[in-house]
């Protein structure tokens, strides 16, 4: 899920860079790039993934 979010953020940063759009100081292409890298790093670290163990029922 975080990989998809980082791909969306990277795409938005690329579009803003190509369009030379200015959305203020908070949403520059560089800050979006860093946010995308942060999401990607969390994804690669395994945050947000669930590993469900097997449930054994003993009777």
Secondary structure by P-SEA (a helix, b strand, c coil): caaaaaaaaaaaaaaaaaacccccccccaaaaaaaaaaaaaaaaacccbbbbcbbbbcc
